[in-house]
């Protein structure tokens, strides 16, 4: 019996040493760098339709995350992220050739937006990966980034380096990895199929699941429906005054979700204008989205098909505030 206990203690000791060693390795290594990817040449035709579409998508993603006080996309601190990730800054994505993306090719931009991997092999772990956005929509974004739109004109300003926490470094060395580049074309579903189209707008175009799920660290960008707590909400974020706020439950649970609380028109109003059915304003980091009524209505129809999750967000937020 004593021999068994001794063997177990030795094994536990080995595991503890290995764990401490790995944590130390991750802390020193930081976010890993990969082999520079092979990127195909790409030439995107610029059309008025693509520029308009790109501007619309940029409002939901690029401008929301990269805009500075002067409305240029030079980056800012992402203060709405939970503090356990560290102090994170978005990057300069203006057309400046030194600090921005002025020297990036269209193919390099497309590869990065899909995978999170830059042309030199460095990895943007926190940056969303648009794994299911349609090729045409991503090309529209790139056309806009390369356009004469005011927010992307070159500004020679270097974004501060992010100070990643140990938690972020561990994630980057374990579960958060570059995504594979799609082997097949990704197309926008037929808009007459309201549920299929709504799923695309929610998951592929808006990446709504990224916030309205249970855990930022347990998401599946390639198969969003496999993300933990898919559309059940509960991800902790921060308000502008640094108070905890939890993302809403968007499933159709009658008690804690959309169920009996939102009609289709009220949901459209909430997404487009951040106004609840009672007239109160939805707080940041939620912001008005430049979508059509049909697009938001299609999201509503899709959310009806998502498995209901009971998740009392108000109670969770009340508890978090009490612990401050």
C-alpha positions in Angstrom: 0.0 0.0 0.0 2.8 2.4 0.9 4.5 1.6 -2.4 1.3 2.5 -4.3 1.0 5.8 -2.4 4.6 6.6 -3.1 4.2 5.9 -6.9 1.1 8.1 -6.9 2.9 10.9 -5.2 5.8 10.6 -7.7 3.3 10.8 -10.6 1.6 13.8 -9.1 5.0 15.4 -8.7 5.9 14.8 -12.3 2.5 16.3 -13.4 3.0 19.3 -11.2 6.5 20.0 -12.5 5.3 19.5 -16.1 2.4 21.9 -15.5 4.6 24.6 -14.0 7.1 24.1 -16.8 4.4 24.6 -19.4 3.0 27.7 -17.7 6.5 29.2 -17.5 7.1 28.3 -21.2 3.9 30.0 -22.3 4.6 33.1 -20.1 8.0 33.5 -21.7 7.0 32.6 -25.3 3.8 34.7 -25.3 1.6 34.5 -28.4 3.3 32.0 -30.8 4.5 32.8 -34.3 3.9 30.3 -37.1 5.6 29.7 -40.5 4.7 32.4 -43.0 1.7 31.2 -44.9 1.5 30.6 -48.7 -0.9 33.3 -49.9 -2.3 33.4 -53.4 -2.5 36.5 -55.5 -5.9 38.1 -55.5 -7.3 41.1 -57.5 -10.6 42.4 -56.3 -12.7 44.4 -58.7 -14.0 47.6 -57.1 -17.6 48.3 -57.8 -20.1 50.8 -56.2 -22.0 47.8 -54.8 -19.0 46.3 -53.2 -17.9 49.7 -51.7 -21.4 50.2 -50.2 -21.6 46.7 -48.9 -18.0 46.9 -47.5 -18.8 50.1 -45.7 -21.9 48.5 -44.1 -19.9 45.5 -42.9 -17.0 47.7 -41.7 -19.4 49.6 -39.5 -20.2 46.3 -37.6 -16.6 45.1 -37.3 -13.7 47.4 -38.4 -15.1 50.7 -37.2 -16.5 49.3 -34.0 -13.1 47.8 -33.0 -10.5 50.0 -34.6 -11.9 53.6 -34.6 -10.0 56.3 -32.7 -11.3 59.6 -31.3 -10.9 61.2 -34.7 -12.8 58.4 -36.5 -9.7 57.0 -38.1 -9.0 53.3 -37.9 -5.7 53.6 -35.9 -6.9 51.4 -33.1 -7.8 51.8 -29.5 -7.9 49.9 -26.2 -10.6 47.3 -26.2 -11.8 48.2 -22.7 -15.0 46.2 -23.0 -13.1 42.9 -23.0 -12.8 41.1 -19.7 -9.7 42.1 -17.8 -8.5 38.5 -17.5 -7.3 38.8 -21.2 -5.0 41.7 -20.2 -4.8 45.2 -21.7 -5.6 44.7 -25.4 -5.3 47.2 -28.2 -6.7 47.0 -31.7 -4.3 47.8 -34.5 -3.9 50.6 -37.0 -5.7 49.4 -40.2 -5.5 52.7 -42.1 -3.6 52.7 -45.4 -0.4 54.0 -43.8 2.5 51.9 -45.1 4.5 51.9 -41.9 2.0 51.5 -39.1 -1.1 50.4 -41.0 -2.0 48.0 -43.8 -1.0 50.1 -46.7 1.5 47.5 -47.9 -0.8 44.5 -47.6 -2.0 42.9 -50.7 -5.7 41.9 -51.2 -4.8 38.3 -50.9 -2.9 38.9 -47.6 -5.9 40.7 -46.2 -8.3 38.0 -47.2 -6.1 35.3 -45.7 -5.7 37.2 -42.4 -9.5 37.8 -42.1 -10.1 34.1 -42.5 -7.4 32.7 -40.4 -6.0 35.3 -38.1 -2.5 34.7 -39.5 -0.5 37.6 -40.9 1.9 37.3 -43.9 4.9 37.1 -41.6 3.4 34.2 -39.5 2.5 36.3 -36.5 -0.9 35.5 -35.1 -3.8 37.8 -33.9 -5.3 35.6 -31.3 -7.9 38.1 -30.0 -8.9 39.3 -33.5 -12.2 37.7 -34.7 -11.8 35.2 -37.5 -14.5 35.4 -40.2 -14.5 31.8 -41.0 -18.1 31.6 -42.3 -18.5 35.0 -43.9 -19.2 34.8 -47.6 -16.3 35.4 -50.1 -18.2 38.2 -51.7 -18.8 40.0 -48.4 -15.1 39.7 -47.4 -14.1 41.0 -50.8 -16.4 44.0 -50.2 -14.7 44.7 -46.9 -11.3 44.6 -48.5 -12.4 46.9 -51.4 -13.6 49.4 -48.7 -10.3 49.1 -46.8 -8.4 49.9 -50.0 -10.8 52.8 -51.0 -10.7 56.5 -50.5 -13.1 56.3 -47.5 -12.1 58.8 -44.8 -11.6 56.4 -41.9 -9.0 54.3 -43.8 -6.9 57.1 -45.1 -3.2 56.8 -43.9 -2.5 58.0 -40.4 1.1 57.5 -39.2 0.3 56.4 -35.7 1.5 53.2 -34.1 -1.0 51.4 -31.9 0.3 50.6 -28.4 1.4 47.0 -27.9 -1.1 44.8 -26.2 -0.1 43.5 -22.7 -1.5 40.0 -22.8 -2.2 38.3 -19.5 -0.8 34.9 -18.6 -4.3 33.6 -19.3 -4.3 34.9 -22.8 -0.8 33.5 -23.4 -1.9 30.1 -22.2 -4.9 30.2 -24.5 -2.7 31.1 -27.5 -0.5 28.2 -26.8 -3.3 25.7 -26.4 -6.8 26.2 -27.7 -6.7 29.4 -29.8 -4.9 28.6 -33.0 -5.0 30.0 -36.6 -7.9 28.7 -38.5 -7.4 26.7 -41.8 -8.1 28.6 -45.0 -11.4 27.4 -46.5 -11.0 24.9 -49.3 -14.4 25.6 -50.8 -16.1 28.8 -51.8 -18.5 30.3 -49.2 -21.6 31.9 -50.7 -24.5 34.0 -49.3 -27.6 31.8 -49.0 -30.7 32.5 -51.0 -32.4 35.4 -49.1 -35.8 33.9 -49.8 -35.0 31.1 -47.4 -35.5 33.3 -44.3 -34.1 30.9 -41.7 -31.0 30.0 -43.7 -30.4 33.6 -44.6 -30.9 34.6 -41.0 -28.4 32.1 -39.8 -25.8 33.5 -42.3 -26.5 37.1 -41.2 -26.2 36.1 -37.5 -23.2 33.8 -37.7 -21.3 34.7 -40.8 -22.0 38.3 -41.4 -22.6 39.7 -37.9 -20.7 37.0 -35.8 -23.4 37.7 -33.2 -22.6 34.3 -31.6 -19.2 35.5 -30.6 -20.6 37.8 -27.9 -23.9 36.1 -27.3 -22.5 32.8 -26.1 -21.3 31.5 -22.8 -17.6 31.8 -23.0 -15.2 33.7 -25.3 -12.7 30.9 -24.9 -15.1 28.1 -25.9 -16.2 29.3 -29.3 -16.1 27.5 -32.6 -15.7 30.0 -35.5 -15.9 27.3 -38.2 -19.0 25.8 -36.7 -20.6 28.5 -34.5 -23.5 26.3 -33.4 -21.0 24.1 -31.5 -19.9 27.1 -29.4 -20.6 26.7 -25.6 -23.9 28.3 -24.8 -24.7 29.1 -28.4 -26.9 32.3 -28.3 -27.7 31.7 -24.6 -25.6 34.8 -23.7 -23.6 35.3 -20.5 -20.2 36.4 -21.8 -18.9 39.0 -19.4 -17.9 42.3 -20.9 -17.3 45.8 -19.5 -19.4 49.0 -19.8 -17.6 52.3 -20.5 -17.5 53.0 -16.7 -15.8 49.7 -16.2 -18.8 47.8 -14.7 -19.5 44.2 -15.6 -22.2 43.6 -18.1 -23.3 40.2 -19.5 -24.4 39.6 -23.1 -28.1 38.9 -23.5 -29.8 35.5 -23.9 -31.0 35.5 -27.5 -32.6 32.0 -27.5 -36.4 31.9 -27.3 -36.6 30.7 -23.7 -39.8 32.3 -22.4 -38.4 33.4 -19.0 -34.8 34.4 -19.6 -34.6 34.8 -23.4 -36.4 36.5 -26.3 -39.5 34.2 -25.9 -42.3 36.4 -24.6 -40.3 39.6 -24.4 -39.7 40.6 -28.0 -41.9 40.6 -31.1 -40.2 40.6 -34.4 -40.6 44.3 -34.9 -39.3 45.0 -31.4 -36.2 42.8 -32.0 -35.5 44.8 -35.2 -35.7 48.0 -33.3 -33.4 46.7 -30.6 -30.7 45.6 -33.1 -30.9 48.7 -35.4 -31.5 51.4 -32.8 -30.6 49.8 -29.4 -34.1 50.5 -28.0 -35.8 47.9 -25.9 -39.6 47.3 -26.0 -40.1 49.5 -22.9 -38.2 52.4 -24.5 -35.0 52.1 -22.5 -31.7 52.1 -24.3 -29.5 49.0 -24.6 -26.1 49.7 -23.0 -22.7 49.6 -24.6 -20.8 47.6 -25.8 -24.0 46.9 -27.9 -24.3 49.4 -30.7 -26.8 50.1 -33.5 -26.2 47.9 -36.5 -26.7 49.1 -40.1 -28.8 46.2 -41.3 -32.0 46.1 -43.2 -35.3 45.2 -41.5 -35.3 42.0 -43.5 -31.8 41.0 -42.4 -32.6 41.6 -38.7 -36.0 39.9 -39.1 -34.3 36.9 -40.7 -32.0 36.7 -37.6 -35.1 36.6 -35.5 -36.6 33.8 -37.5 -33.4 31.8 -37.3 -33.1 32.3 -33.5 -36.5 30.7 -33.2 -34.9 27.5 -34.4 -31.9 27.6 -32.0 -32.2 25.3 -28.9 -33.6 27.2 -25.9 -31.3 27.9 -23.0 -32.4 29.1 -19.6 -29.8 31.7 -18.5 -30.9 34.5 -16.2 -28.6 37.3 -17.3 -30.1 39.9 -15.0 -29.4 37.8 -11.9 -25.9 37.1 -13.1 -25.2 40.8 -13.5 -26.7 41.7 -10.2 -24.5 39.1 -8.5 -21.4 40.4 -10.2 -22.1 44.0 -9.2 -22.7 43.0 -5.6 -19.2 41.4 -5.6 -17.4 44.5 -6.8 
